[in-house]
């Protein structure tokens, strides 16, 4: 399955959920915001969102500053 994550092509060997992808990428889910095809995905529903061929994901990391 081919996806685009933050503008870069990613190939997955098998379909899965958004939660599984975040885990594979080593991303702490509580520290990011995620959009799939322009739609914000709430934190509580990420394990239920199935990824599909051609999906475009944006994973945004929260950063503090001052």
C-alpha positions in Angstrom: 0.0 0.0 0.0 1.3 3.4 -0.9 0.8 6.5 1.3 2.2 10.0 1.4 3.3 11.0 4.9 4.3 14.7 5.4 5.0 14.9 1.7 7.1 11.7 1.5 6.1 8.5 -0.2 5.7 5.5 2.2 5.1 1.9 1.3 3.4 -0.4 3.7 3.5 -4.2 3.2 0.0 -4.6 4.6 -3.0 -2.4 5.3 -3.5 -1.2 8.9 -4.9 1.5 11.1 -3.6 5.0 11.8 -2.6 3.9 15.3 -0.5 1.0 13.9 1.3 3.4 11.5 2.1 5.8 14.3 3.5 2.9 16.3 5.6 1.7 13.4 7.0 5.2 12.9 7.9 5.4 16.6 5.6 8.4 17.1 4.0 9.1 20.5 0.3 9.6 19.6 -0.4 12.0 22.4 2.1 14.4 21.1 0.9 14.8 17.5 -2.0 16.0 15.5 -2.9 14.0 12.4 -4.8 14.9 9.2 -5.7 12.3 6.5 -6.7 13.8 3.2 -7.3 17.2 4.8 -9.5 15.9 7.6 -8.4 16.1 11.3 -8.5 12.8 13.0 -9.3 13.0 16.8 -7.0 11.2 19.1 -9.7 9.0 20.4 -10.5 7.5 17.0 -7.1 6.8 15.6 -7.0 3.1 16.3 -10.3 2.8 14.3 -9.2 4.6 11.2 -8.2 2.2 8.4 -5.6 3.5 6.0 -6.3 3.2 2.3 -4.2 3.2 -0.8 -3.2 6.7 -1.8 -4.0 8.4 1.5 -2.2 11.6 2.2 -1.2 12.1 5.9 0.1 15.1 7.7 1.6 14.4 11.1 2.2 17.6 13.1 4.3 17.6 16.3 3.5 20.0 19.0 6.5 22.2 20.1 6.8 24.5 23.0 8.6 27.7 22.8 9.0 31.0 24.4 
